[in-house]
């Protein structure tokens, strides 16, 4: 899942086991 932070930075969240 890739989401955009309030800072404008791209935060990469990886779900383990999903």
PQR file with spaces between the fields and no chain letter, atoms N, CA, C, O and H, PARSE charges and radii, in Angstrom:
ATOM       1  N    UNK     1       0.840   -1.199    0.000 -0.4000 1.5000
ATOM       2  CA   UNK     1       0.000    0.000    0.000 -0.0000 2.0000
ATOM       3  C    UNK     1       0.878    1.253    0.000  0.5500 1.7000
ATOM       4  O    UNK     1       1.786    1.389    0.820 -0.5500 1.4000
ATOM       5  N    UNK     2       0.599    2.141   -0.908 -0.4000 1.5000
ATOM       6  CA   UNK     2       1.370    3.385   -0.974 -0.0000 2.0000
ATOM       7  C    UNK     2       0.452    4.560   -0.630  0.5500 1.7000
ATOM       8  O    UNK     2      -0.577    4.767   -1.273 -0.5500 1.4000
ATOM       9  H    UNK     2      -0.138    2.031   -1.574  0.4000 1.0000
ATOM      10  N    UNK     3       0.832    5.308    0.372 -0.4000 1.5000
ATOM      11  CA   UNK     3       0.004    6.438    0.777 -0.0000 2.0000
ATOM      12  C    UNK     3       0.827    7.719    0.828  0.5500 1.7000
ATOM      13  O    UNK     3       2.048    7.684    0.979 -0.5500 1.4000
ATOM      14  H    UNK     3       1.668    5.141    0.895  0.4000 1.0000
ATOM      15  N    UNK     4       0.135    8.854    0.700 -0.4000 1.5000
ATOM      16  CA   UNK     4       0.833   10.130    0.696 -0.0000 2.0000
ATOM      17  C    UNK     4       0.720   10.795    2.064  0.5500 1.7000
ATOM      18  O    UNK     4      -0.378   10.997    2.582 -0.5500 1.4000
ATOM      19  H    UNK     4      -0.857    8.882    0.577  0.4000 1.0000
ATOM      20  N    UNK     5       1.864   11.129    2.635 -0.4000 1.5000
ATOM      21  CA   UNK     5       1.881   11.763    3.952 -0.0000 2.0000
ATOM      22  C    UNK     5       1.513   13.240    3.855  0.5500 1.7000
ATOM      23  O    UNK     5       1.502   13.816    2.767 -0.5500 1.4000
ATOM      24  H    UNK     5       2.756   10.964    2.214  0.4000 1.0000
ATOM      25  N    UNK     6       1.214   13.841    4.990 -0.4000 1.5000
ATOM      26  CA   UNK     6       0.861   15.261    5.030 -0.0000 2.0000
ATOM      27  C    UNK     6       2.055   16.118    4.641  0.5500 1.7000
ATOM      28  O    UNK     6       1.898   17.258    4.204 -0.5500 1.4000
ATOM      29  H    UNK     6       1.223   13.373    5.874  0.4000 1.0000
ATOM      30  N    UNK     7       3.249   15.562    4.803 -0.4000 1.5000
ATOM      31  CA   UNK     7       4.471   16.283    4.453 -0.0000 2.0000
ATOM      32  C    UNK     7       4.668   16.320    2.940  0.5500 1.7000
ATOM      33  O    UNK     7       5.456   17.108    2.418 -0.5500 1.4000
ATOM      34  H    UNK     7       3.377   14.635    5.157  0.4000 1.0000
ATOM      35  N    UNK     8       3.928   15.444    2.246 -0.4000 1.5000
ATOM      36  CA   UNK     8       4.085   15.370    0.806 -0.0000 2.0000
ATOM      37  C    UNK     8       5.040   14.254    0.444  0.5500 1.7000
ATOM      38  O    UNK     8       5.340   14.026   -0.729 -0.5500 1.4000
ATOM      39  H    UNK     8       3.288   14.804    2.671  0.4000 1.0000
ATOM      40  N    UNK     9       5.519   13.555    1.473 -0.4000 1.5000
ATOM      41  CA   UNK     9       6.437   12.442    1.236 -0.0000 2.0000
ATOM      42  C    UNK     9       5.639   11.165    0.995  0.5500 1.7000
ATOM      43  O    UNK     9       4.563   10.978    1.562 -0.5500 1.4000
ATOM      44  H    UNK     9       5.276   13.739    2.425  0.4000 1.0000
ATOM      45  N    UNK    10       6.173   10.300    0.157 -0.4000 1.5000
ATOM      46  CA   UNK    10       5.492    9.040   -0.123 -0.0000 2.0000
ATOM      47  C    UNK    10       5.922    7.991    0.890  0.5500 1.7000
ATOM      48  O    UNK    10       7.103    7.660    0.996 -0.5500 1.4000
ATOM      49  H    UNK    10       7.048   10.453   -0.303  0.4000 1.0000
ATOM      50  N    UNK    11       4.945    7.470    1.638 -0.4000 1.5000
ATOM      51  CA   UNK    11       5.242    6.479    2.667 -0.0000 2.0000
ATOM      52  C    UNK    11       4.864    5.097    2.167  0.5500 1.7000
ATOM      53  O    UNK    11       3.711    4.845    1.815 -0.5500 1.4000
ATOM      54  H    UNK    11       3.986    7.739    1.552  0.4000 1.0000
ATOM      55  N    UNK    12       5.831    4.216    2.138 -0.4000 1.5000
ATOM      56  CA   UNK    12       5.588    2.866    1.661 -0.0000 2.0000
ATOM      57  C    UNK    12       5.339    1.937    2.839  0.5500 1.7000
ATOM      58  O    UNK    12       6.209    1.741    3.688 -0.5500 1.4000
ATOM      59  H    UNK    12       6.767    4.420    2.424  0.4000 1.0000
ATOM      60  N    UNK    13       4.135    1.367    2.878 -0.4000 1.5000
ATOM      61  CA   UNK    13       3.802    0.439    3.952 -0.0000 2.0000
ATOM      62  C    UNK    13       3.617   -0.951    3.358  0.5500 1.7000
ATOM      63  O    UNK    13       2.770   -1.162    2.491 -0.5500 1.4000
ATOM      64  H    UNK    13       3.428    1.527    2.188  0.4000 1.0000
ATOM      65  N    UNK    14       4.421   -1.895    3.839 -0.4000 1.5000
ATOM      66  CA   UNK    14       4.336   -3.259    3.332 -0.0000 2.0000
ATOM      67  C    UNK    14       3.693   -4.160    4.371  0.5500 1.7000
ATOM      68  O    UNK    14       4.129   -4.212    5.521 -0.5500 1.4000
ATOM      69  H    UNK    14       5.109   -1.724    4.544  0.4000 1.0000
ATOM      70  N    UNK    15       2.652   -4.870    3.954 -0.4000 1.5000
ATOM      71  CA   UNK    15       1.990   -5.790    4.873 -0.0000 2.0000
ATOM      72  C    UNK    15       2.668   -7.146    4.802  0.5500 1.7000
ATOM      73  O    UNK    15       2.718   -7.761    3.736 -0.5500 1.4000
ATOM      74  H    UNK    15       2.298   -4.827    3.019  0.4000 1.0000
ATOM      75  N    UNK    16       3.188   -7.616    5.923 -0.4000 1.5000
ATOM      76  CA   UNK    16       3.888   -8.899    5.958 -0.0000 2.0000
ATOM      77  C    UNK    16       2.885  -10.032    6.180  0.5500 1.7000
ATOM      78  O    UNK    16       2.091   -9.988    7.119 -0.5500 1.4000
ATOM      79  H    UNK    16       3.148   -7.116    6.788  0.4000 1.0000
ATOM      80  N    UNK    17       2.923  -11.044    5.315 -0.4000 1.5000
ATOM      81  CA   UNK    17       2.044  -12.196    5.460 -0.0000 2.0000
ATOM      82  C    UNK    17       0.709  -11.967    4.779  0.5500 1.7000
ATOM      83  O    UNK    17      -0.190  -12.803    4.870 -0.5500 1.4000
ATOM      84  H    UNK    17       3.568  -11.080    4.552  0.4000 1.0000
ATOM      85  N    UNK    18       0.575  -10.840    4.100 -0.4000 1.5000
ATOM      86  CA   UNK    18      -0.684  -10.551    3.417 -0.0000 2.0000
ATOM      87  C    UNK    18      -0.512  -10.768    1.922  0.5500 1.7000
ATOM      88  O    UNK    18      -1.458  -10.579    1.158 -0.5500 1.4000
ATOM      89  H    UNK    18       1.305  -10.161    4.027  0.4000 1.0000
